[in-house]
Amino acid sequence: MSTTSEYVLGQSERAARRLALQDLHFAAPSEALLDALALRPADRVVELGCGPGAFTRRILNRLGAGGAVVGVDSSSGLLEQAKASLAQLGGSRFQPTLADVAKPGPWIDGADVVIGRAVLHHVPMAEFLLGRLRARLRPGTRVGFLEPDFRSLLARIAHLEATSRPELAPLLVWAKSINDLYSAWRISPCVGATLAQTLEIAEYSNVRHAWHEFPSDATVIENIQMIYDEVRDTYVSLGILSAGEIDEQQRLLRALPDDVLPAVWGLHQVSAVV
Ligand SMILES: C[S@@+](CC[C@H](N)C(=O)[O-])C[C@H]1O[C@@H](n2cnc3c(N)ncnc32)[C@H](O)[C@@H]1O
């Protein structure tokens, strides 16, 4: 069973390197979310699930000397890496905080902005958190999230695979496996697609949504390979894929043509005001 202190995709330095690679895929959507939130130099930003701090770096770059980022994460290993990598840029402006974001504590009080990238889908029943945040945050607090979507794009890929591109099958297998993993851990893999509606129903105001997809270039495929490496034992123990099936999928991924492949996952960017 998942406990909220475990990050299901690993907490090692290798996991941190994978998240740094992912930061490159997420560069344009990340900057777009920060634009939408119109960060001010003295803002107190609470970042949910900051991990090793790649998005935190982008936030800190937008703040002045009087601003601060409270980086909240349940993984002490990833927080340590964030502390080390942001020491120079952040100084006392980066405040690492070990906590479960599903249970907002005093660390959230006084936030001007609450932000999270690729974290809500790791929270069981993320909608509870979104409702409780609106109850706890001051009116006028800006909130913004980037959440992955591992489902919508599969219809396009399945159509291509069925009509002209059978070699795309390993993209479907990978996407199914990650959905199966998140379902087994009882977290919220589909929260991104319904996030804007969820915030509207919870009566946040000024809800805005944008959709970003990025083609499956070599770095996306490398990221997928690294995810297989990180979760290999978990997949086997949960019966999602056997070790032999993972080896075969990794071989098929390596054999994919070098040209640009269709996107296999994308990001929902959602911002709103309490
Ligand atoms: C996919 S990573 C994203 C990290 C970072 N936001 C980024 O975009 O690079 C998800 C992060 O959320 C953290 N996390 C997952 N569930 C959490 C929870 N319930 N409370 C606090 N942190 C959590 C994990 O430890 C991990 O650092």
The ligand as an SDF file (V2000), in Angstrom:
LIG
                    3D

 27 29  0  0  0  0  0  0  0  0999 V2000
    6.3490   13.9540  -10.2350 C   0  0  0  0  0  0  0  0  0  0  0  0
    7.1970   14.5740   -8.8500 S   0  0  0  0  0  0  0  0  0  0  0  0
    7.2090   16.3050   -9.2940 C   0  0  0  0  0  0  0  0  0  0  0  0
    8.2860   17.0890   -8.5890 C   0  0  0  0  0  0  0  0  0  0  0  0
    8.3180   18.5750   -8.9350 C   0  0  0  0  0  0  0  0  0  0  0  0
    7.0510   19.2230   -8.6500 N   0  0  0  0  0  0  0  0  0  0  0  0
    8.6820   18.7640  -10.3910 C   0  0  0  0  0  0  0  0  0  0  0  0
    7.7990   19.1110  -11.1740 O   0  0  0  0  0  0  0  0  0  0  0  0
    9.8600   18.5550  -10.7350 O   0  0  0  0  0  0  0  0  0  0  0  0
    5.9990   14.5120   -7.5370 C   0  0  0  0  0  0  0  0  0  0  0  0
    6.5180   15.0470   -6.2140 C   0  0  0  0  0  0  0  0  0  0  0  0
    5.4280   15.1060   -5.2850 O   0  0  0  0  0  0  0  0  0  0  0  0
    5.8540   14.5900   -4.0390 C   0  0  0  0  0  0  0  0  0  0  0  0
    4.6570   14.0670   -3.3580 N   0  0  0  0  0  0  0  0  0  0  0  0
    3.8450   13.0750   -3.7800 C   0  0  0  0  0  0  0  0  0  0  0  0
    2.8280   12.9060   -2.9150 N   0  0  0  0  0  0  0  0  0  0  0  0
    3.0170   13.8170   -1.9080 C   0  0  0  0  0  0  0  0  0  0  0  0
    2.3150   14.1350   -0.7110 C   0  0  0  0  0  0  0  0  0  0  0  0
    1.1940   13.5060   -0.3740 N   0  0  0  0  0  0  0  0  0  0  0  0
    2.8010   15.1230    0.0630 N   0  0  0  0  0  0  0  0  0  0  0  0
    3.9340   15.7760   -0.2670 C   0  0  0  0  0  0  0  0  0  0  0  0
    4.6360   15.5230   -1.3890 N   0  0  0  0  0  0  0  0  0  0  0  0
    4.1880   14.5590   -2.2060 C   0  0  0  0  0  0  0  0  0  0  0  0
    6.8770   13.5320   -4.3910 C   0  0  0  0  0  0  0  0  0  0  0  0
    7.7360   13.2430   -3.3040 O   0  0  0  0  0  0  0  0  0  0  0  0
    7.5900   14.1860   -5.5760 C   0  0  0  0  0  0  0  0  0  0  0  0
    8.6340   15.0080   -5.1500 O   0  0  0  0  0  0  0  0  0  0  0  0
  1  2  1  0
  2  3  1  0
  2 10  1  0
  3  4  1  0
  4  5  1  0
  5  6  1  0
  5  7  1  0
  7  8  2  0
  7  9  1  0
 10 11  1  0
 11 12  1  0
 11 26  1  0
 12 13  1  0
 13 14  1  0
 13 24  1  0
 14 15  1  0
 14 23  1  0
 15 16  2  0
 16 17  1  0
 17 18  1  0
 17 23  2  0
 18 19  1  0
 18 20  2  0
 20 21  1  0
 21 22  2  0
 22 23  1  0
 24 25  1  0
 24 26  1  0
 26 27  1  0
M  CHG  2   2   1   9  -1
M  END
$$$$
